[in-house]
Amino acid sequence: MIDGVVTFKQLADFYDTFHMDKEFSNAIDFLSGSIVVDMAQLKEELYASEDAHLLGAVEYMQKYYPSAISLIELIPKEKRKFTH
């Protein structure tokens, strides 16, 4: 994480590692106001991939980072932040 900005891989790794922990929901509540998701990184990764001409950003996230999507869905919409 750099300056509060996280990548989709970092979100997926966090979710995969901790989602079964009994304190997970408390961690999400605590972190949800400070997480900023790096969309620029995702787009760079997509454009450099073999899926660049087949998938849009959402489809790419669904294919490669389903755990990150699961984590983002736990954050209230009004607290979700993205940087481009």
A tleap script that builds the chain and sets N, CA, C and O, in Angstrom:
source leaprc.protein.ff14SB
mol = sequence {
  NMET ILE ASP GLY VAL VAL THR PHE LYS GLN
  LEU ALA ASP PHE TYR ASP THR PHE HIE MET
  ASP LYS GLU PHE SER ASN ALA ILE ASP PHE
  LEU SER GLY SER ILE VAL VAL ASP MET ALA
  GLN LEU LYS GLU GLU LEU TYR ALA SER GLU
  ASP ALA HIE LEU LEU GLY ALA VAL GLU TYR
  MET GLN LYS TYR TYR PRO SER ALA ILE SER
  LEU ILE GLU LEU ILE PRO LYS GLU LYS ARG
  LYS PHE THR CHIE
}
set mol.1.N position { 0.845 -1.172 0.000 }
set mol.1.CA position { 0.000 0.000 0.000 }
set mol.1.C position { 0.892 1.238 0.000 }
set mol.1.O position { 1.838 1.334 0.782 }
set mol.2.N position { 0.585 2.172 -0.874 }
set mol.2.CA position { 1.323 3.423 -0.959 }
set mol.2.C position { 0.327 4.554 -0.732 }
set mol.2.O position { -0.635 4.695 -1.486 }
set mol.3.N position { 0.552 5.359 0.303 }
set mol.3.CA position { -0.308 6.500 0.601 }
set mol.3.C position { -1.789 6.123 0.683 }
set mol.3.O position { -2.634 6.891 0.224 }
set mol.4.N position { -2.124 4.968 1.255 }
set mol.4.CA position { -3.508 4.558 1.409 }
set mol.4.C position { -4.122 3.954 0.165 }
set mol.4.O position { -5.282 3.541 0.192 }
set mol.5.N position { -3.374 3.891 -0.927 }
set mol.5.CA position { -3.876 3.330 -2.178 }
set mol.5.C position { -3.496 1.859 -2.236 }
set mol.5.O position { -2.346 1.491 -1.998 }
set mol.6.N position { -4.495 1.011 -2.561 }
set mol.6.CA position { -4.253 -0.424 -2.638 }
set mol.6.C position { -4.598 -0.941 -4.030 }
set mol.6.O position { -5.444 -0.382 -4.729 }
set mol.7.N position { -3.932 -2.011 -4.409 }
set mol.7.CA position { -4.204 -2.649 -5.694 }
set mol.7.C position { -5.266 -3.727 -5.513 }
set mol.7.O position { -5.569 -4.130 -4.391 }
set mol.8.N position { -5.819 -4.181 -6.609 }
set mol.8.CA position { -6.799 -5.257 -6.543 }
set mol.8.C position { -6.158 -6.540 -6.017 }
set mol.8.O position { -6.806 -7.311 -5.310 }
set mol.9.N position { -4.906 -6.769 -6.353 }
set mol.9.CA position { -4.214 -7.950 -5.830 }
set mol.9.C position { -4.096 -7.875 -4.318 }
set mol.9.O position { -4.310 -8.874 -3.632 }
set mol.10.N position { -3.761 -6.711 -3.792 }
set mol.10.CA position { -3.661 -6.557 -2.338 }
set mol.10.C position { -5.018 -6.786 -1.666 }
set mol.10.O position { -5.091 -7.424 -0.616 }
set mol.11.N position { -6.077 -6.273 -2.265 }
set mol.11.CA position { -7.414 -6.505 -1.709 }
set mol.11.C position { -7.761 -7.985 -1.731 }
set mol.11.O position { -8.273 -8.525 -0.750 }
set mol.12.N position { -7.480 -8.641 -2.856 }
set mol.12.CA position { -7.775 -10.070 -2.978 }
set mol.12.C position { -6.973 -10.880 -1.964 }
set mol.12.O position { -7.510 -11.777 -1.315 }
set mol.13.N position { -5.690 -10.562 -1.831 }
set mol.13.CA position { -4.848 -11.277 -0.869 }
set mol.13.C position { -5.358 -11.081 0.557 }
set mol.13.O position { -5.401 -12.032 1.338 }
set mol.14.N position { -5.741 -9.856 0.897 }
set mol.14.CA position { -6.266 -9.571 2.234 }
set mol.14.C position { -7.535 -10.377 2.482 }
set mol.14.O position { -7.680 -11.015 3.525 }
set mol.15.N position { -8.449 -10.346 1.523 }
set mol.15.CA position { -9.711 -11.082 1.668 }
set mol.15.C position { -9.445 -12.576 1.810 }
set mol.15.O position { -9.981 -13.219 2.712 }
set mol.16.N position { -8.621 -13.129 0.925 }
set mol.16.CA position { -8.342 -14.571 0.956 }
set mol.16.C position { -7.688 -15.006 2.262 }
set mol.16.O position { -7.937 -16.111 2.744 }
set mol.17.N position { -6.860 -14.151 2.829 }
set mol.17.CA position { -6.145 -14.478 4.059 }
set mol.17.C position { -7.025 -14.352 5.295 }
set mol.17.O position { -6.932 -15.177 6.204 }
set mol.18.N position { -7.870 -13.342 5.341 }
set mol.18.CA position { -8.548 -13.018 6.594 }
set mol.18.C position { -10.065 -13.170 6.622 }
set mol.18.O position { -10.661 -13.009 7.687 }
set mol.19.N position { -10.718 -13.476 5.496 }
set mol.19.CA position { -12.182 -13.430 5.494 }
set mol.19.C position { -12.846 -14.419 6.448 }
set mol.19.O position { -14.007 -14.226 6.809 }
set mol.20.N position { -12.159 -15.448 6.855 }
set mol.20.CA position { -12.737 -16.415 7.797 }
set mol.20.C position { -12.458 -16.035 9.255 }
set mol.20.O position { -12.985 -16.666 10.171 }
set mol.21.N position { -11.644 -15.020 9.470 }
set mol.21.CA position { -11.300 -14.576 10.823 }
set mol.21.C position { -12.524 -13.942 11.480 }
set mol.21.O position { -13.275 -13.215 10.831 }
set mol.22.N position { -12.718 -14.219 12.757 }
set mol.22.CA position { -13.903 -13.692 13.448 }
set mol.22.C position { -13.888 -12.170 13.564 }
set mol.22.O position { -14.942 -11.566 13.764 }
set mol.23.N position { -12.739 -11.546 13.445 }
set mol.23.CA position { -12.622 -10.090 13.526 }
set mol.23.C position { -12.649 -9.412 12.153 }
set mol.23.O position { -12.458 -8.200 12.054 }
set mol.24.N position { -12.886 -10.188 11.102 }
set mol.24.CA position { -12.825 -9.648 9.747 }
set mol.24.C position { -13.796 -8.489 9.538 }
set mol.24.O position { -13.410 -7.460 8.984 }
set mol.25.N position { -15.029 -8.634 9.964 }
set mol.25.CA position { -16.009 -7.565 9.741 }
set mol.25.C position { -15.604 -6.293 10.479 }
set mol.25.O position { -15.835 -5.191 9.982 }
set mol.26.N position { -15.004 -6.432 11.660 }
set mol.26.CA position { -14.517 -5.254 12.383 }
set mol.26.C position { -13.386 -4.575 11.613 }
set mol.26.O position { -13.309 -3.348 11.558 }
set mol.27.N position { -12.519 -5.382 11.023 }
set mol.27.CA position { -11.415 -4.825 10.233 }
set mol.27.C position { -11.953 -4.069 9.025 }
set mol.27.O position { -11.450 -2.996 8.693 }
set mol.28.N position { -12.961 -4.611 8.372 }
set mol.28.CA position { -13.555 -3.944 7.210 }
set mol.28.C position { -14.184 -2.622 7.637 }
set mol.28.O position { -14.017 -1.606 6.964 }
set mol.29.N position { -14.904 -2.635 8.753 }
set mol.29.CA position { -15.501 -1.392 9.257 }
set mol.29.C position { -14.421 -0.342 9.516 }
set mol.29.O position { -14.584 0.829 9.174 }
set mol.30.N position { -13.327 -0.776 10.119 }
set mol.30.CA position { -12.235 0.132 10.451 }
set mol.30.C position { -11.532 0.665 9.197 }
set mol.30.O position { -11.236 1.857 9.104 }
set mol.31.N position { -11.271 -0.215 8.248 }
set mol.31.CA position { -10.504 0.156 7.061 }
set mol.31.C position { -11.326 0.831 5.965 }
set mol.31.O position { -10.765 1.518 5.112 }
set mol.32.N position { -12.627 0.647 5.976 }
set mol.32.CA position { -13.442 1.076 4.839 }
set mol.32.C position { -13.355 2.566 4.543 }
set mol.32.O position { -13.541 2.965 3.394 }
set mol.33.N position { -13.083 3.386 5.520 }
set mol.33.CA position { -12.967 4.807 5.268 }
set mol.33.C position { -11.617 5.240 4.746 }
set mol.33.O position { -11.457 6.378 4.305 }
set mol.34.N position { -10.637 4.344 4.791 }
set mol.34.CA position { -9.282 4.741 4.402 }
set mol.34.C position { -8.750 4.006 3.176 }
set mol.34.O position { -7.656 4.322 2.706 }
set mol.35.N position { -9.480 3.051 2.655 }
set mol.35.CA position { -9.030 2.305 1.482 }
set mol.35.C position { -9.354 3.092 0.215 }
set mol.35.O position { -10.485 3.531 0.008 }
set mol.36.N position { -8.338 3.257 -0.624 }
set mol.36.CA position { -8.510 3.869 -1.942 }
set mol.36.C position { -7.990 2.843 -2.947 }
set mol.36.O position { -6.825 2.449 -2.896 }
set mol.37.N position { -8.857 2.417 -3.855 }
set mol.37.CA position { -8.507 1.369 -4.809 }
set mol.37.C position { -7.878 1.984 -6.056 }
set mol.37.O position { -8.409 2.935 -6.631 }
set mol.38.N position { -6.749 1.431 -6.461 }
set mol.38.CA position { -5.967 1.940 -7.592 }
set mol.38.C position { -6.493 1.381 -8.912 }
set mol.38.O position { -6.109 0.289 -9.331 }
set mol.39.N position { -7.366 2.132 -9.554 }
set mol.39.CA position { -7.924 1.713 -10.843 }
set mol.39.C position { -6.892 1.843 -11.963 }
set mol.39.O position { -6.942 1.090 -12.935 }
set mol.40.N position { -5.963 2.783 -11.841 }
set mol.40.CA position { -4.937 2.955 -12.870 }
set mol.40.C position { -4.083 1.696 -12.983 }
set mol.40.O position { -3.749 1.260 -14.085 }
set mol.41.N position { -3.736 1.117 -11.840 }
set mol.41.CA position { -2.942 -0.117 -11.844 }
set mol.41.C position { -3.704 -1.230 -12.545 }
set mol.41.O position { -3.130 -1.983 -13.332 }
set mol.42.N position { -4.997 -1.334 -12.260 }
set mol.42.CA position { -5.807 -2.383 -12.872 }
set mol.42.C position { -5.863 -2.194 -14.389 }
set mol.42.O position { -5.722 -3.156 -15.144 }
set mol.43.N position { -6.065 -0.967 -14.826 }
set mol.43.CA position { -6.144 -0.702 -16.265 }
set mol.43.C position { -4.810 -0.980 -16.952 }
set mol.43.O position { -4.783 -1.527 -18.054 }
set mol.44.N position { -3.709 -0.611 -16.313 }
set mol.44.CA position { -2.387 -0.915 -16.885 }
set mol.44.C position { -2.199 -2.422 -17.008 }
set mol.44.O position { -1.717 -2.920 -18.025 }
set mol.45.N position { -2.582 -3.130 -15.969 }
set mol.45.CA position { -2.464 -4.595 -15.985 }
set mol.45.C position { -3.337 -5.192 -17.083 }
set mol.45.O position { -2.905 -6.086 -17.809 }
set mol.46.N position { -4.554 -4.700 -17.200 }
set mol.46.CA position { -5.471 -5.180 -18.238 }
set mol.46.C position { -4.901 -4.934 -19.625 }
set mol.46.O position { -4.874 -5.843 -20.455 }
set mol.47.N position { -4.444 -3.711 -19.885 }
set mol.47.CA position { -3.946 -3.373 -21.216 }
set mol.47.C position { -2.693 -4.157 -21.591 }
set mol.47.O position { -2.432 -4.373 -22.774 }
set mol.48.N position { -1.923 -4.582 -20.609 }
set mol.48.CA position { -0.715 -5.370 -20.862 }
set mol.48.C position { -1.009 -6.867 -20.964 }
set mol.48.O position { -0.117 -7.656 -21.277 }
set mol.49.N position { -2.245 -7.257 -20.702 }
set mol.49.CA position { -2.589 -8.679 -20.673 }
set mol.49.C position { -3.067 -9.172 -22.032 }
set mol.49.O position { -3.334 -8.392 -22.946 }
set mol.50.N position { -3.163 -10.477 -22.133 }
set mol.50.CA position { -3.694 -11.083 -23.356 }
set mol.50.C position { -5.206 -10.894 -23.457 }
set mol.50.O position { -5.792 -11.157 -24.507 }
set mol.51.N position { -5.841 -10.441 -22.379 }
set mol.51.CA position { -7.279 -10.205 -22.362 }
set mol.51.C position { -7.657 -8.788 -22.760 }
set mol.51.O position { -8.836 -8.433 -22.737 }
set mol.52.N position { -6.686 -7.983 -23.122 }
set mol.52.CA position { -6.913 -6.560 -23.375 }
set mol.52.C position { -8.016 -6.303 -24.402 }
set mol.52.O position { -8.772 -5.341 -24.267 }
set mol.53.N position { -8.112 -7.136 -25.408 }
set mol.53.CA position { -9.096 -6.904 -26.462 }
set mol.53.C position { -10.377 -7.700 -26.233 }
set mol.53.O position { -11.314 -7.627 -27.029 }
set mol.54.N position { -10.410 -8.458 -25.140 }
set mol.54.CA position { -11.567 -9.303 -24.871 }
set mol.54.C position { -12.420 -8.828 -23.700 }
set mol.54.O position { -13.637 -9.019 -23.689 }
set mol.55.N position { -11.774 -8.210 -22.717 }
set mol.55.CA position { -12.465 -7.861 -21.476 }
set mol.55.C position { -12.386 -6.378 -21.175 }
set mol.55.O position { -11.402 -5.717 -21.508 }
set mol.56.N position { -13.418 -5.864 -20.548 }
set mol.56.CA position { -13.378 -4.523 -19.977 }
set mol.56.C position { -12.835 -4.629 -18.560 }
set mol.56.O position { -12.523 -5.723 -18.091 }
set mol.57.N position { -12.723 -3.503 -17.883 }
set mol.57.CA position { -12.143 -3.485 -16.534 }
set mol.57.C position { -12.950 -4.331 -15.556 }
set mol.57.O position { -12.372 -5.063 -14.753 }
set mol.58.N position { -14.273 -4.240 -15.612 }
set mol.58.CA position { -15.107 -5.005 -14.674 }
set mol.58.C position { -14.961 -6.505 -14.929 }
set mol.58.O position { -14.820 -7.288 -13.990 }
set mol.59.N position { -14.994 -6.895 -16.181 }
set mol.59.CA position { -14.845 -8.317 -16.512 }
set mol.59.C position { -13.466 -8.839 -16.116 }
set mol.59.O position { -13.331 -9.979 -15.672 }
set mol.60.N position { -12.455 -8.005 -16.278 }
set mol.60.CA position { -11.097 -8.387 -15.880 }
set mol.60.C position { -11.031 -8.598 -14.370 }
set mol.60.O position { -10.441 -9.569 -13.896 }
set mol.61.N position { -11.642 -7.678 -13.617 }
set mol.61.CA position { -11.685 -7.844 -12.156 }
set mol.61.C position { -12.396 -9.130 -11.791 }
set mol.61.O position { -11.927 -9.870 -10.926 }
set mol.62.N position { -13.520 -9.412 -12.433 }
set mol.62.CA position { -14.287 -10.618 -12.133 }
set mol.62.C position { -13.488 -11.882 -12.429 }
set mol.62.O position { -13.589 -12.874 -11.707 }
set mol.63.N position { -12.704 -11.839 -13.479 }
set mol.63.CA position { -11.930 -13.016 -13.872 }
set mol.63.C position { -10.726 -13.237 -12.960 }
set mol.63.O position { -10.470 -14.362 -12.530 }
set mol.64.N position { -9.987 -12.168 -12.664 }
set mol.64.CA position { -8.712 -12.318 -11.955 }
set mol.64.C position { -8.750 -11.948 -10.473 }
set mol.64.O position { -7.890 -12.387 -9.710 }
set mol.65.N position { -9.718 -11.160 -10.060 }
set mol.65.CA position { -9.752 -10.700 -8.668 }
set mol.65.C position { -11.144 -10.816 -8.041 }
set mol.65.O position { -11.651 -9.835 -7.496 }
set mol.66.N position { -11.766 -11.984 -8.108 }
set mol.66.CA position { -13.110 -12.111 -7.516 }
set mol.66.C position { -13.122 -11.843 -6.007 }
set mol.66.O position { -14.115 -11.351 -5.472 }
set mol.67.N position { -12.035 -12.163 -5.331 }
set mol.67.CA position { -11.966 -11.897 -3.889 }
set mol.67.C position { -11.928 -10.396 -3.605 }
set mol.67.O position { -12.491 -9.938 -2.611 }
set mol.68.N position { -11.274 -9.641 -4.464 }
set mol.68.CA position { -11.233 -8.184 -4.295 }
set mol.68.C position { -12.637 -7.610 -4.452 }
set mol.68.O position { -13.027 -6.702 -3.717 }
set mol.69.N position { -13.388 -8.134 -5.401 }
set mol.69.CA position { -14.768 -7.679 -5.590 }
set mol.69.C position { -15.594 -8.010 -4.356 }
set mol.69.O position { -16.397 -7.191 -3.909 }
set mol.70.N position { -15.404 -9.204 -3.804 }
set mol.70.CA position { -16.121 -9.581 -2.583 }
set mol.70.C position { -15.819 -8.613 -1.452 }
set mol.70.O position { -16.716 -8.231 -0.701 }
set mol.71.N position { -14.564 -8.216 -1.329 }
set mol.71.CA position { -14.183 -7.278 -0.275 }
set mol.71.C position { -14.780 -5.894 -0.537 }
set mol.71.O position { -15.312 -5.269 0.380 }
set mol.72.N position { -14.698 -5.419 -1.759 }
set mol.72.CA position { -15.246 -4.101 -2.095 }
set mol.72.C position { -16.745 -4.055 -1.816 }
set mol.72.O position { -17.259 -3.038 -1.352 }
set mol.73.N position { -17.439 -5.140 -2.095 }
set mol.73.CA position { -18.879 -5.183 -1.858 }
set mol.73.C position { -19.223 -5.088 -0.376 }
set mol.73.O position { -20.353 -4.737 -0.035 }
set mol.74.N position { -18.286 -5.391 0.508 }
set mol.74.CA position { -18.516 -5.273 1.944 }
set mol.74.C position { -18.382 -3.826 2.438 }
set mol.74.O position { -18.848 -3.489 3.526 }
set mol.75.N position { -17.745 -2.986 1.633 }
set mol.75.CA position { -17.560 -1.578 1.990 }
set mol.75.C position { -18.805 -0.807 1.562 }
set mol.75.O position { -19.228 -0.908 0.410 }
set mol.76.N position { -19.391 -0.042 2.470 }
set mol.76.CA position { -20.568 0.747 2.075 }
set mol.76.C position { -20.262 1.634 0.862 }
set mol.76.O position { -19.180 2.213 0.767 }
set mol.77.N position { -21.215 1.734 -0.055 }
set mol.77.CA position { -20.994 2.478 -1.298 }
set mol.77.C position { -20.510 3.900 -1.071 }
set mol.77.O position { -19.684 4.402 -1.834 }
set mol.78.N position { -21.008 4.549 -0.039 }
set mol.78.CA position { -20.610 5.933 0.202 }
set mol.78.C position { -19.164 6.047 0.709 }
set mol.78.O position { -18.607 7.144 0.736 }
set mol.79.N position { -18.556 4.928 1.108 }
set mol.79.CA position { -17.172 4.951 1.585 }
set mol.79.C position { -16.178 4.392 0.573 }
set mol.79.O position { -14.971 4.416 0.811 }
set mol.80.N position { -16.676 3.893 -0.549 }
set mol.80.CA position { -15.787 3.344 -1.579 }
set mol.80.C position { -15.072 4.474 -2.298 }
set mol.80.O position { -15.695 5.438 -2.743 }
set mol.81.N position { -13.758 4.345 -2.406 }
set mol.81.CA position { -12.949 5.380 -3.074 }
set mol.81.C position { -12.041 4.719 -4.109 }
set mol.81.O position { -11.436 3.677 -3.859 }
set mol.82.N position { -11.965 5.348 -5.262 }
set mol.82.CA position { -11.136 4.849 -6.353 }
set mol.82.C position { -10.281 5.979 -6.880 }
set mol.82.O position { -10.723 7.127 -6.925 }
set mol.83.N position { -9.065 5.667 -7.276 }
set mol.83.CA position { -8.193 6.642 -7.900 }
set mol.83.C position { -7.892 6.168 -9.311 }
set mol.83.O position { -7.792 4.968 -9.566 }
set mol.84.N position { -7.748 7.115 -10.218 }
set mol.84.CA position { -7.511 6.756 -11.619 }
set mol.84.C position { -6.176 7.284 -11.988 }
set mol.84.O position { -5.737 7.114 -13.125 }
savepdb mol mol.pdb
quit
